[in-house]
Amino acid sequence: MVTEESIPLTGRKPRVAILFGGRSSEHAVSCVTAAGVMGAIDRDKYDVVPIGIAKSGQWVLASGDTSQWSLSSSALPEVAASDKTVTLAEIGGEHQLIVAEPNAVPQELGSVDVVFPLLHGPWGEDGTIQGLLELSDTRYVGAGVLASAVGMDKHFMKVVFEAAGLAVGPYVAVTDRQWLTDPEAVRKRVDKLGFPVFVKPARAGSSMGISKVDSLEHLDEAIEEARRHDLKLVIEAGITGREIECAVLQGRGTDAPRTSMPGEIAVAPGDHQFYDFAAKYVEDGAAALSCPADIPDEAIARVRELAAVAFDAVGGEGLSRVDFFYTPAGELLINEINTMPGFTPKSMYPQMWAASGMSYPELIDELIHLALTRKTGLR
């Protein structure tokens, strides 16, 4: 294990680049997550540099004013493009932030010790940013390339879970070619699952593009909606059960992963058939977390055990949230793992750790510590 003393900080505070926005449909959620982290990080302990990624992919210096990145039903925050582009370069053995603009000499903004990539969805949470940071030997918070990619793709995630002996609900994966060349075969495969089903983009989160479908006649519409976010889909059989979540935090050194007390999501009756985008991020009172979940003690212990198994199965690092279905028969089916769960005020990951005795600022501090003390390169 690399110790903190081995990182050459020369008496200064560690410099943390908060990276947010991005090219995915979860751009706005990423902005709100960044606002949460920037509002809670200990400025006496860390030097914080906000870097936004516009939807075009351009990196820009962003405002540290957290109110600019709030989310409401009428307005979604967005990182604006700029004539000044930020890049991360290695100069003199240090990772330097460089600002370049047309007809001007590039400016150095100083070194960066760790990047906190608060990006959700493709081109950020899926291993792409992680690969970029790995190439430059830059330390960063969270999962590596493979774990990020597996955790983003709901199809291969389930394949890995099944290989690890975890129980997964019935599903079918649908590729772009399959849907375009033989949609009737796809419909027959889905019909065998029984209804209702949930149609999901394979590589999206925050409930983007997800539809609950109660009959075959509405399937095509749901598939086309999901295809707006990803041409690869996962269609899951509806599971009768309660939604139980568990937060996972990497152990220090060779210690096993740490798990929070499990929580349960309750969606208020009304306009929400499931835990959708509006219930997660927009509407106050649309969803509530109970932590610990009101399930038997042996089920709580089993959730925590299986959450750690899932984290190790994908090669997790840093943090993850693992979601389960708890059936009336007492069976636990794993739904998914999220390798960069949200940090919004409504997000369940920090709430579960708070209920387990670790505050939001302490959680952020621990994640940065794990990143600073993690080896670069192959691990």
C-alpha positions, 0 to 999 in steps of 0.5 A: 500500500502506498502511504500518504507520506509517499505522496510529495505534497511539500507541505501544502494541502492536497489539490482535488479537481472536481470533474463533472458535467459530461456528454451523457444524458445524466449531465445535469445530475452530475452537476448536482452531484458536484454541487453536493460534494463541493458544498461538503468538502473540507476547504481547510484540508483540501484545495478544490478546483471545479472543472466542468465538461460541457456536453460537447466534451470540452473541459472548462474551469467551472464556478464553485458557486454550488447554487449555480448547479441546483436542479429543479423541475423547470431548469436543468444545470448545464456546463457551458462551453468556453473559448478557454479549454482546460487540459491535464498534462504531466510537466516536470513529473507533476500533473498540471492543469493547463488553460489554453485559448486562441491566440494566447500563451497557455497558462499553468494553473498548478498541479493536481493530486487527485481527480474526483470524477463525479460523472454519471453515464457514458463517457465518464462513469463507464471507464473512459475518463478512468482510462484517460487518468490511468494513462497519465498516472493521475490518482482518482476517486472510485472504480478503475477502468474494468469495474467502471465499464462492467458496472455501466453495462447492465448486461455484462454486469449481470453476466459477472454477477451470475459467474460470482454465484449471485442470484439475478432476475430473468432478463434479455439483452437486446442489441441494435442489430437484433432490433433492426433485423428481427424485431419480432424475435425480440418481442417473442423473447420479451413475451416469454419473460411475462409482464410487466417488464422494465425496458432499460438502456443498457448503459445509462443511469439515474432512471433515464429512458426506463419504462415499465411495460404492462403489455406487448402492445406498448413494448415497441414504444418503450424500446424506442424511448430507451434507444434514445439513450443507448442502442443496447437494451436490457429488458427485465422481468418485473420482480415482486419485492421490496427495493433494498440498497446497500452502500459499499466503501473500499477497505483501507489497505488489504481490509475487506470492503465496508458496507453500510446498513441497508436502506429501503426506498419507498416511493409515494403513491401517485404519479410514480409507478417506480423509482423514476428520475422525478422521484429521485431528483426533482419532486420533494417527498416523492421518495423516502429512505428508511435506514436500516431497512425494516427487514429481519436481522439475518436478511440485513446481514445477508444484504451486506455480505452480498453487496461486498461480494458484488463489489469484489466481483466487478473489481470495485474500488472506492465506492459503490451502491448495490441494489437488491430485490427482497422477495416475499419468500425472503429471497435476495435478487441483485438488481445492479451495482452503481460504481459512481452513485449520486451525491445529491441531497436526495441521494441514497449513498451518503444517506445510508452512510450517515445512518451508519455513522459516517457523515457526508464530509467524513465520507468525502474525506475517506474517498479522497484518502483512498484515492491518494493512497492508491497505487497508480498503474496495474493494481 
